[in-house]
Amino acid sequence: MSGLFSLEGRRAMVTGASRGLGRAMAVALAEAGADVVCASSQRGGTDETAAAIRAAGRQAWQVEADLADRDAVLAMADDAVSQAGRIDILINNGGTIRRHPAAEYPMEAWDAVLRTNLDSVFLLSQRLGAGMIERGSGKIINIASLLSFSGGITVPAYTASKHAVAGLTRALANEWAKHGVQVNAIAPGYFRTDNTQRLQDDPERSRDISARIPAGRWGESEDMAGAAVFLASRASDYVNGHVLVVDGGWMAR
């Protein structure tokens, strides 16, 4: 059974791999046997992640691009293939959030969030998915959100992007499952990351969130490891178009 979860011989790419959930998932894939291309928005941003992967005995490569820049995203995908030879597993984790009341939401913020959170997911999936289709196998894991299911407050662009990521996940799965490519998503709950720092810093809001989570705590980055390895491995070969919620039970409450 353990062989089902082995990633030996596989080559992965993780965006937003400099810290938080991205770093945890990149390292988890390496510990399961994969070699990993670590992507971030700036040169040297994934130095610590790459070092951890190499310490685990796996190869690590580093690429960078502004995910809001379509041309840069495509160039990064090509760079990843040039360095690693191929990409068998893609985790579209990189993203951003901008908070403004909806009635005052700046269009430049809207464009930045949608280009980063949605356009880059499609472009990377399309560019790297083509090789997976040609080879007859591959895994794409998109990072959705609890806001793929609800509306949130003062984050209309983020919410729109994450609803769209869930829909795109299903759309790609519908087309690519027959080619041996599984496209799924993970929807993290409330995790201690940069994106939720404002909520963590609000004592009342943080307390209310913890009280609703059946597990009784916020998620830590390492809580994403098992879900990522499962969806990246042979164990999920018959899982297609699914949004796996990792939230300590929040959605069940």
N, C-alpha and C positions, 0 to 999 in steps of 0.2 A: 504493500500500500504506500509506503514512503516514497517509492519511485514515482508515483503519480504527481508528487509535489516537487520533484527535482527539476532544476533549471539548468543542469549541466549541459554545456554546449550551446546555450542560448545567448543571444546578444540583445540587450535591452537599451532603451533610451527613456530617460525620465526628465521632464521639464520641471522647472522650479525646484531643482535638486540641491539648492544651496543650503537650505535649512528646513526645519519643521517637518511637515508631512512628506515632502518630496525627498528630503535626505533620508528619513526613516524608511521609506519604500525602496529607494535606491540601494541602501545597505541591506535591506531584507532580501531583495532579489539576488544580490551578490552572495549573501550567506546561504542562499538556496542553490547557488552554483552558476549564476549568470555573470557574464561580463557586462559592464554598464557604461553607456554614454551619459554623462551628467551635464545637463543643460541649465544655464541660468541667464540672467539678463546682462551680466557684465563679466569681463575677462577676470579669471581668478576667483569668481564667486563660488565655485564648487571645489575649491582646493581641499577643504576639510572632508567633504564627502568622498572625493576621489581617494584621499589618503586612507579613509576608513575601508573603502572597497579593496584597495590594494593590500591593506593589512589583513583582510579576510582571504587573501590569496587569489583574488580575481583581477582581471584587467579593468582599467578605468580610462576613459577618454573624456575630454572636456570640450564643450562647445558653448557658444553664447549668441544671443540675439534678443533684441527688443521684440517681444511677442506681439506688440501692436503694429509692427512694421512687416507687412506681408512679404516683401521681397527678402528681408532679412531672415524671416522664418523659413522660407524655402531654401535659402542658401545654407542655413543651419542644418536642415534636414539632409541636404546633399553632403555637407561636411561630415555629419555623423556617419553616413554610409561610407564615405571615403575613408574615414579612420577605422571604423569597426568592420567594414566589409559588407554587412547587412544588418538590418534591425528586425528581430523576431518578435519583440515585445515593445510596445509603445505605451508609456503612461503620460497622458496629457494632464499634468498637475499644475503647471504654472498659471497664475491668475492674479487679478487685482480687484480691489473694491474701492469705491468712492462713495462717501456718505453726504447727501444733501436732501432737503425736503423735495418731494417730487415736483411741486409747483415752481421750484427755483432751480431744478436740476440743470447744470450747464451742459450744453451739447458736446463740448470738448471732453467732459468727463464721461458722458454716455459713449462717445466714439472710442475713447481709450479702453473702457471696460469691455465693450462688445468686441472690439478687435482683439484684445488680449485673451478674453475668456472664451470666445466663440470662434472667431475667424481662425485663430492659430490652431485650434483643435481640429477644425475641418481641413486646413491646409496640410498639417502634419499627417493626419490620418490618410488624406488623399495621396500625398507624396510617398509616404512610407508604406501605406497599405497596398499600393500597386505592386511592390516587390513581394509582399506577403501573398497576394492573390496569385502572382506568377509562380511562387514556390508551393502554393497549396496549403500554407499554414501560417498562423500568426495570431497574436493577441494584442488587442487595443483596449486600454483601460482609461476611461475618461473620469475625471474627478468632478462629480456633480456636487450637490449640497442639500441640506434640509430645505433650502430656498428653491429647490427644484420642485417642491411640493406646496410651499406656502409663499406668502407675499413679502414678509418682512416689513420694516419701516425705514424710510430714508435711503433705501438701496434699490431703487427701481431698475437700474441698469444691471446690477449684479443678479437680481432676481430674474430678469428677462434672460440674461445669458445662461444662467444655470437651468432654467426651464428648457431653454434651447439645447443645451448640452445633453439633457436626458432624451429629448426628442431625436437629436442627431445620432445618439448612441443606438436607438432603436432602428432608425432609418438605415444606417450603415450595416447593422446586423442583418436586416432583412435582405440586403443585397449581397453581403459577403459571406454569410454562413455557409452557403453552398460551395464556396471556394476554400473552406477549412480555416477561415479567419473568424475568430470570436471577438465581438465588440461588446463590451459591457462597461458599466460605470460603478463607482463607489460614491455614495453620498455620506460624507462625514457629518457627525453631529457637532456638538459644541466641543471643540478641541482647543487646547492652550497653544494658539499660534498668533502670529503678528496680526492676522486679519480680525481676530476677536479680542485684541488687546483692550479696546475701549470698553467692551462688555466686562472683561475681567477686572478692569479698573473701577467699575461702578459697583460698589459693595452690595447695593440692593438688587440690582439686576443679576449680578453674579450669584447671589444667594438664591434668588428665585429660579434661576436656570438649574442650579444644582439640586434644588428641591424637587424639580419636575423629572429629573433623570432617574429612572429606577436604579441604575447602578450607583447613584449617590455621589457621582464625581464627574468632572470634566474629563474628556478624553486626552490622553497623552499621545504624542506622535507615534510611539511604538505600537499603539493599539491598531494602527493601520496595516501593520506588517503582514499578518496572517491573511487578511482579505486580498491584499495585493499579490501575494505569492499564489494563493488559490486561483485567482482569475488569470494569472500569468502562466499557470502550469497545465499539464494534461488533465488534472483533476477537474477542470472546468470545460472540457472539450464539448460538452453538450449544453453549455450555458450560453445563451445568446440574447442580446438586447435587454439584459437585466440591470436594474439599478439596485445595488446592494447597499443597504443602509447600515452604517456602523456608527451607532449613536448612543450606546448604553441603555437603549430602550425608550428614548425620547418619543419616537413616533408611535409607540404602543400605549403611551400614557393617555 
